[in-house]
């Protein structure tokens, strides 16, 4: 007589005390285990590329200062501009260049900020280019 002939035809046992697990619950038992929590996020952060801030030459600074002077003369009309500026990264050296468009509310020469109508502000030292539209 082979080994399991006495039990081979018995019905499958079903517990009366516990409900059977759903397929989702059963599969979660075999989910991959990450021993190094946060490791993948750190790798992504290190691999993220940032730009270096471009130092403007004297001729470029003169052109930018002239555009700012023109804007100060037109400030009552709330001129519409497109500004390319540098935003420092909080986690790494460097940052990114971003573009904002909007109407200028005021230019503060003391704090060196450019204020927009929508309450955003940009440091004059971070501006790469201004286009008066």
Secondary structure, 3 states (H helix, E strand, C coil): CCCCCCCCCCCCCCCCCCCCCCHHHHHHCCCCCCCCCCHHHHHHHHHCCCECCCCCCHHHHHHHHHHHHHHHHCHHHCCEEEEEEEEECCCCCCEEEEEEEEEEEEEECCCCEEEECCCCEEEHHHEEEEEEC
